[in-house]
Amino acid sequence: MALAQEAQAPVTYNFRDVFFAFVVLGLLVLVGRFVRQRIGFLQSLFIPSSIVAGLIALLLGPDALGAVARSIAGENTLLANGLFPATMQEVWSASPSLFINIVFAALFLGQPIPSPRSIWRQAAPQVVFGQTLAWGQYVIGILLALLILVPFFNMSPISGALIEMAFEGGHGTAAGMAETLTALDFPEGGDMALGLATVGIVTAIIAGTALADWGRRNGHIQTQVDEVPPGQTVPDPHTPEGVHLEAGQISTADEQYRPDGSRRDLLIDPLTLHFGYVGLAIAIGWLLLQALVWIESVTWNVGGEGIEILGNIPLFPLALIGGIIVQIALEKLGRGYLVSPRMMSRIAGVALDVTVITALASISLTVLGANLIPFLILSVAGVAWNVLMFLFLAPRLFPTYWFERGIADLGQSMGVTATGLVLLQMVDKDNRSGAYESFGYKQLFFEPIVGGGLFTGAAPTLINQFGMVPVLLFTAAILAGWLIFGYLAFWRKIGNRSVA
């Protein structure tokens, strides 16, 4: 990503380079895991091993170790490019935008899709709160871009979309959007988004832990939470012992087998079969994207002389929809048992780890340093919006267990799905509030649109084509709509619940 942007000429690589790039990636995973186990601070913050591995690769790369070596021994020193050759860096920089498609394609594969009515009945307040947080991030970000970042720091107007892209979408979405941002003449946006995603996940754990302690002391947590025994921690969502749910997988039940043994008689390795379904979901997503691009080419962008919007949307939001289509089709055909939620969670987990490590390894520290003040402004504004909405809006939207249900969305809005579940586990590890189910169902109304969905993919292009003000008005109108609906449906009935 960043290295490719700064290089004098494109670095060519062959399949052998790709192979060894992923061999080294595997070694980095082991090193990251080892470092995380030895540093209690990283464990207490629930920082995933993949992020640790990616940061280690970044520190050993051209912008950290390489920069130090060049400053001491000159440009031609052995470590001028860090420990990793340019071809390896090039392979890594190209990987996030590919592997993120696997993550999103597997998001709902293996998960039963309930009827929209039953989902809405259980998860409506959760949907309203999550959508409010997401659209508010756009409003805050675009306002900052309009009033501060563009006029005073000469940033691209697209910088207004970075908070939602990084905070709601996480490292995977931020990495997957890098090519789109580069195509829209905002190459530094990918590095800033990855940096924001890192700030978001760390801040989510710190702020969430502090809020959980405050909630216990002030009686806002309605479930009885047992204290974690000394020397133990809440299970890490990025280990087999925990709830590895970055891809939105709520079920962790053991794999199910048909009584008649039909699943055992498939004559194909289950992992291979599951990769086949992921491939089918991505293929359907690609066909949907091509159909949208064709519709655009014969309507408002005939001959490439109109406005191009859909052509710049990345594949992964459509891969998510492709996964939903495959899952619904399997259920209709009575073959839903062929897809294991646990297996899909593992596939998505591996793809996500590859996405995160390679994306972090490819960050340009030079670009991040050059945009430090805008980066800090976006970080502080995004965190402030999320925390204030949790304290003000959650008590007025959720009829019961407002703290438990709200903190899950707070975690997701600043980190990833797994972060929300970690915070929820801190305050309701026995699921007495029912927040796990409503939080999981909410994703069906949430992920296809924001948090890495269609609008997340389209927002940079919309800002580039129409400008900041029209997109600001559009997102503000949607935010207002969700707030009005929330007031009429829930707030008015609950009243102004005190959180003092």
Secondary structure as GFF3:
##gff-version 3
##sequence-region A 1 500
A	DSSP	alpha_helix	2	6	.	.	.	ID=ss1
A	DSSP	alpha_helix	15	38	.	.	.	ID=ss2
A	DSSP	alpha_helix	40	44	.	.	.	ID=ss3
A	DSSP	alpha_helix	49	59	.	.	.	ID=ss4
A	DSSP	alpha_helix	65	73	.	.	.	ID=ss5
A	DSSP	alpha_helix	86	94	.	.	.	ID=ss6
A	DSSP	alpha_helix	96	105	.	.	.	ID=ss7
A	DSSP	alpha_helix	116	144	.	.	.	ID=ss8
A	DSSP	pi_helix	145	149	.	.	.	ID=ss9
A	DSSP	alpha_helix	150	153	.	.	.	ID=ss10
A	DSSP	three_ten_helix	157	161	.	.	.	ID=ss11
A	DSSP	alpha_helix	162	163	.	.	.	ID=ss12
A	DSSP	pi_helix	164	168	.	.	.	ID=ss13
A	DSSP	alpha_helix	170	176	.	.	.	ID=ss14
A	DSSP	alpha_helix	178	183	.	.	.	ID=ss15
A	DSSP	alpha_helix	188	217	.	.	.	ID=ss16
A	DSSP	alpha_helix	270	297	.	.	.	ID=ss17
A	DSSP	three_ten_helix	302	304	.	.	.	ID=ss18
A	DSSP	three_ten_helix	310	312	.	.	.	ID=ss19
A	DSSP	alpha_helix	316	332	.	.	.	ID=ss20
A	DSSP	three_ten_helix	336	338	.	.	.	ID=ss21
A	DSSP	alpha_helix	341	361	.	.	.	ID=ss22
A	DSSP	alpha_helix	365	370	.	.	.	ID=ss23
A	DSSP	alpha_helix	372	392	.	.	.	ID=ss24
A	DSSP	alpha_helix	394	397	.	.	.	ID=ss25
A	DSSP	alpha_helix	402	414	.	.	.	ID=ss26
A	DSSP	alpha_helix	417	427	.	.	.	ID=ss27
A	DSSP	alpha_helix	435	446	.	.	.	ID=ss28
A	DSSP	alpha_helix	454	466	.	.	.	ID=ss29
A	DSSP	alpha_helix	468	486	.	.	.	ID=ss30
A	DSSP	pi_helix	487	491	.	.	.	ID=ss31
A	DSSP	alpha_helix	492	494	.	.	.	ID=ss32
###
